[in-house]
């Protein structure tokens, strides 16, 4: 059975320095990202594109969405497989290429380090990553490869 889920976000440009967009270098790329009922995120362009490096940029947010979605899918699949996850961290990386006025991501690599309980099965823990990848809503929505290079650590306690 299919279920529809709808999401809302508001993005407001806050980079008008007094003269709008009367010149490429005259306006800021700053903006606020608001999701109803949640704290606002301060956004900008990447510093390479004249943005504020101290703010979140769309590329960071896409990478974070892919990483978080995989993690949440993985935690579910690990639980279903009987694997007790004690800790999970990911050092995800994405590659963006620009051409002319545009660009696109060519790949994202997720590198989760998952610590499982001492009684856990590392093979099941590894297999749950493949299942999670196919279940991840965000990975299923992008048109570039998302690879997962997990490392499984068995807890010593």
C-alpha positions, 0 to 999 in steps of 0.5 A: 500500500502506498502512503503519501507524505508531504513536507514543507519548508520555507526559504527566505533570502536575507542577503539584500545589502541595500541594492538587491541583485544589481550586481553579482558581487553586490548581494549576499547569499545568506538565507534562512531555512524554516521548517514549521515547528523546528529551529531555523537553519542559517544558510548560504552558498558554499564559500567557493560560490561567494557564500558565508562559510559559517552557514549551512549550504545546500550541498552540505544539507544534501550530503547530510540528508543522504547520510542521516537517511541511510543511518535511520534506515540502517538502524531499522534494518539492523534491529530487524536482523537482530543486530544490536547497534551501540554506536554509529558515526559517518564521515560522508563525502560528496563530489560536485562538478561544475560546468558553465553556469550549472553543476551536479553531484557525481557521487556520494560515499558514505563511510559509516563506522558501526559498533555492534554488541559483543554478541552481534553478528558482523556479517548480518551487520554488514548485510543490513547496510545493503538493505538499508541503502535500498530502503533509503528515501533520499538515496532513491531520489537522487540521480547519482551513485551513493556508495556505502563503505561501512566498517563494523566494529564489535564492542569489547564488552 
